[in-house]
């Protein structure tokens, strides 16, 4: 699987968990903690996942309810 495809698949899988969990996952990734969804990704790929998650959540931050 291409690198970009792996990143996209991981971001999509994480986003399925809902707003509150994604914000928690962003915090965990920022602390360098592993997530099951990022298992097998390189450090660089995990940074890209984090970047993409922040971009997605930035769009929805005003409409995303934290449960």
N, CA and C atoms as an extended XYZ file, in Angstrom:
201
Properties=species:S:1:pos:R:3:atomname:S:1:resname:S:1:resid:I:1 pbc="F F F"
N         0.846       -1.168        0.000 N   UNK     1
C         0.000        0.000        0.000 CA  UNK     1
C         0.897        1.238        0.000 C   UNK     1
N         0.523        2.195       -0.807 N   UNK     2
C         1.286        3.441       -0.859 CA  UNK     2
C         1.224        4.159        0.475 C   UNK     2
N         2.268        4.920        0.755 N   UNK     3
C         2.377        5.687        1.984 CA  UNK     3
C         1.143        6.567        2.193 C   UNK     3
N         0.751        7.346        1.197 N   UNK     4
C        -0.392        8.254        1.329 CA  UNK     4
C        -1.667        7.470        1.619 C   UNK     4
N        -1.807        6.328        1.029 N   UNK     5
C        -2.998        5.495        1.250 CA  UNK     5
C        -3.039        5.008        2.708 C   UNK     5
N        -1.893        4.610        3.240 N   UNK     6
C        -1.833        4.157        4.630 CA  UNK     6
C        -2.234        5.275        5.578 C   UNK     6
N        -1.749        6.478        5.292 N   UNK     7
C        -2.069        7.647        6.122 CA  UNK     7
C        -3.577        7.922        6.053 C   UNK     7
N        -4.110        7.970        4.839 N   UNK     8
C        -5.539        8.240        4.653 CA  UNK     8
C        -6.402        7.199        5.355 C   UNK     8
N        -6.039        5.930        5.224 N   UNK     9
C        -6.804        4.859        5.862 CA  UNK     9
C        -6.772        4.998        7.377 C   UNK     9
N        -5.626        5.336        7.920 N   UNK    10
C        -5.490        5.499        9.362 CA  UNK    10
C        -6.325        6.678        9.850 C   UNK    10
N        -6.253        7.801        9.163 N   UNK    11
C        -7.025        8.988        9.550 CA  UNK    11
C        -8.517        8.672        9.489 C   UNK    11
N        -8.942        8.000        8.443 N   UNK    12
C       -10.356        7.645        8.312 CA  UNK    12
C       -10.798        6.736        9.460 C   UNK    12
N        -9.980        5.758        9.790 N   UNK    13
C       -10.304        4.843       10.880 CA  UNK    13
C       -10.402        5.589       12.204 C   UNK    13
N        -9.463        6.484       12.463 N   UNK    14
C        -9.489        7.259       13.698 CA  UNK    14
C       -10.713        8.165       13.757 C   UNK    14
N       -11.068        8.783       12.660 N   UNK    15
C       -12.203        9.711       12.642 CA  UNK    15
C       -13.535        9.010       12.879 C   UNK    15
N       -13.607        7.722       12.602 N   UNK    16
C       -14.829        6.965       12.843 CA  UNK    16
C       -15.148        6.859       14.338 C   UNK    16
N       -14.177        7.164       15.180 N   UNK    17
C       -14.345        7.025       16.626 CA  UNK    17
C       -15.104        8.190       17.258 C   UNK    17
N       -15.296        9.273       16.531 N   UNK    18
C       -16.027       10.414       17.062 CA  UNK    18
C       -15.117       11.512       17.589 C   UNK    18
N       -15.713       12.689       17.727 N   UNK    19
C       -14.965       13.903       18.070 CA  UNK    19
C       -14.151       13.798       19.352 C   UNK    19
N       -14.797       13.415       20.425 N   UNK    20
C       -14.103       13.390       21.715 CA  UNK    20
C       -12.904       12.455       21.659 C   UNK    20
N       -13.085       11.286       21.075 N   UNK    21
C       -11.986       10.333       21.012 CA  UNK    21
C       -10.873       10.828       20.097 C   UNK    21
N       -11.227       11.478       18.996 N   UNK    22
C       -10.198       11.989       18.079 CA  UNK    22
C        -9.360       13.054       18.776 C   UNK    22
N       -10.003       13.949       19.537 N   UNK    23
C        -9.223       14.944       20.270 CA  UNK    23
C        -8.281       14.258       21.250 C   UNK    23
N        -8.741       13.197       21.902 N   UNK    24
C        -7.886       12.440       22.800 CA  UNK    24
C        -6.741       11.764       22.065 C   UNK    24
N        -7.031       11.243       20.877 N   UNK    25
C        -5.992       10.604       20.073 CA  UNK    25
C        -4.955       11.622       19.603 C   UNK    25
N        -5.403       12.826       19.275 N   UNK    26
C        -4.471       13.889       18.890 CA  UNK    26
C        -3.532       14.180       20.061 C   UNK    26
N        -4.103       14.313       21.250 N   UNK    27
C        -3.274       14.561       22.438 CA  UNK    27
C        -2.264       13.432       22.639 C   UNK    27
N        -2.718       12.197       22.497 N   UNK    28
C        -1.823       11.044       22.674 CA  UNK    28
C        -0.699       11.060       21.644 C   UNK    28
N        -1.036       11.330       20.399 N   UNK    29
C        -0.014       11.376       19.352 CA  UNK    29
C         0.983       12.506       19.607 C   UNK    29
N         0.492       13.636       20.099 N   UNK    30
C         1.389       14.746       20.407 CA  UNK    30
C         2.369       14.382       21.527 C   UNK    30
N         1.947       13.518       22.431 N   UNK    31
C         2.816       13.061       23.507 CA  UNK    31
C         3.709       11.901       23.073 C   UNK    31
N         3.529       11.451       21.836 N   UNK    32
C         4.342       10.352       21.326 CA  UNK    32
C         3.841        8.976       21.720 C   UNK    32
N         2.622        8.912       22.213 N   UNK    33
C         2.049        7.635       22.630 CA  UNK    33
C         1.545        6.864       21.410 C   UNK    33
N         1.711        5.554       21.428 N   UNK    34
C         1.225        4.751       20.309 CA  UNK    34
C        -0.290        4.573       20.377 C   UNK    34
N        -0.889        4.452       19.231 N   UNK    35
C        -2.306        4.119       19.114 CA  UNK    35
C        -2.409        2.811       18.325 C   UNK    35
N        -3.389        1.986       18.633 N   UNK    36
C        -3.532        0.743       17.870 CA  UNK    36
C        -3.656        0.997       16.366 C   UNK    36
N        -4.329        2.077       16.010 N   UNK    37
C        -4.551        2.385       14.596 CA  UNK    37
C        -3.264        2.788       13.875 C   UNK    37
N        -2.271        3.242       14.614 N   UNK    38
C        -1.020        3.685       13.983 CA  UNK    38
C         0.074        2.622       14.058 C   UNK    38
N        -0.284        1.456       14.578 N   UNK    39
C         0.689        0.367       14.664 CA  UNK    39
C         1.200        0.027       13.267 C   UNK    39
N         2.490       -0.099       13.146 N   UNK    40
C         3.104       -0.433       11.868 CA  UNK    40
C         3.481        0.782       11.028 C   UNK    40
N         3.079        1.978       11.472 N   UNK    41
C         3.459        3.190       10.751 CA  UNK    41
C         4.803        3.681       11.270 C   UNK    41
N         5.550        4.315       10.412 N   UNK    42
C         6.823        4.909       10.827 CA  UNK    42
C         6.543        6.172       11.636 C   UNK    42
N         7.570        6.698       12.282 N   UNK    43
C         7.420        7.960       13.017 CA  UNK    43
C         6.937        9.072       12.090 C   UNK    43
N         7.499        9.124       10.912 N   UNK    44
C         7.093       10.138        9.938 CA  UNK    44
C         5.650        9.981        9.518 C   UNK    44
N         5.209        8.757        9.327 N   UNK    45
C         3.810        8.518        8.958 CA  UNK    45
C         2.879        8.896       10.099 C   UNK    45
N         3.286        8.608       11.344 N   UNK    46
C         2.465        9.012       12.486 CA  UNK    46
C         2.369       10.530       12.585 C   UNK    46
N         3.451       11.232       12.282 N   UNK    47
C         3.398       12.701       12.271 CA  UNK    47
C         2.430       13.196       11.194 C   UNK    47
N         2.429       12.535       10.056 N   UNK    48
C         1.487       12.918        8.995 CA  UNK    48
C         0.050       12.649        9.412 C   UNK    48
N        -0.189       11.533       10.087 N   UNK    49
C        -1.528       11.234       10.599 CA  UNK    49
C        -1.956       12.338       11.565 C   UNK    49
N        -1.071       12.721       12.463 N   UNK    50
C        -1.369       13.787       13.418 CA  UNK    50
C        -1.702       15.086       12.694 C   UNK    50
N        -0.896       15.428       11.715 N   UNK    51
C        -1.131       16.649       10.934 CA  UNK    51
C        -2.503       16.604       10.258 C   UNK    51
N        -2.839       15.479        9.656 N   UNK    52
C        -4.125       15.343        8.968 CA  UNK    52
C        -5.286       15.395        9.953 C   UNK    52
N        -5.142       14.741       11.102 N   UNK    53
C        -6.203       14.789       12.109 CA  UNK    53
C        -6.452       16.212       12.581 C   UNK    53
N        -5.383       16.959       12.810 N   UNK    54
C        -5.530       18.354       13.225 CA  UNK    54
C        -6.233       19.172       12.152 C   UNK    54
N        -5.905       18.918       10.900 N   UNK    55
C        -6.545       19.646        9.802 CA  UNK    55
C        -8.038       19.327        9.746 C   UNK    55
N        -8.381       18.060        9.877 N   UNK    56
C        -9.788       17.653        9.840 CA  UNK    56
C       -10.533       18.263       11.014 C   UNK    56
N        -9.976       18.136       12.190 N   UNK    57
C       -10.673       18.637       13.367 CA  UNK    57
C       -10.727       20.162       13.383 C   UNK    57
N        -9.784       20.820       12.760 N   UNK    58
C        -9.819       22.271       12.652 CA  UNK    58
C       -11.036       22.758       11.886 C   UNK    58
N       -11.451       21.984       10.920 N   UNK    59
C       -12.634       22.329       10.126 CA  UNK    59
C       -13.898       22.182       10.962 C   UNK    59
N       -13.930       21.183       11.830 N   UNK    60
C       -15.144       20.866       12.578 CA  UNK    60
C       -15.144       21.361       14.020 C   UNK    60
N       -14.111       22.079       14.434 N   UNK    61
C       -13.982       22.420       15.854 CA  UNK    61
C       -15.176       23.181       16.406 C   UNK    61
N       -15.796       24.031       15.611 N   UNK    62
C       -16.940       24.783       16.100 CA  UNK    62
C       -18.236       23.987       16.057 C   UNK    62
N       -18.244       22.904       15.290 N   UNK    63
C       -19.450       22.092       15.152 CA  UNK    63
C       -19.327       20.727       15.812 C   UNK    63
N       -18.175       20.441       16.324 N   UNK    64
C       -17.899       19.128       16.898 CA  UNK    64
C       -18.229       19.146       18.378 C   UNK    64
N       -19.195       18.366       18.741 N   UNK    65
C       -19.559       18.275       20.160 CA  UNK    65
C       -18.642       17.294       20.855 C   UNK    65
N       -18.127       17.690       21.992 N   UNK    66
C       -17.342       16.783       22.807 CA  UNK    66
C       -18.290       16.107       23.779 C   UNK    66
N       -18.417       14.797       23.636 N   UNK    67
C       -19.364       14.044       24.471 CA  UNK    67
C       -18.836       13.821       25.860 C   UNK    67
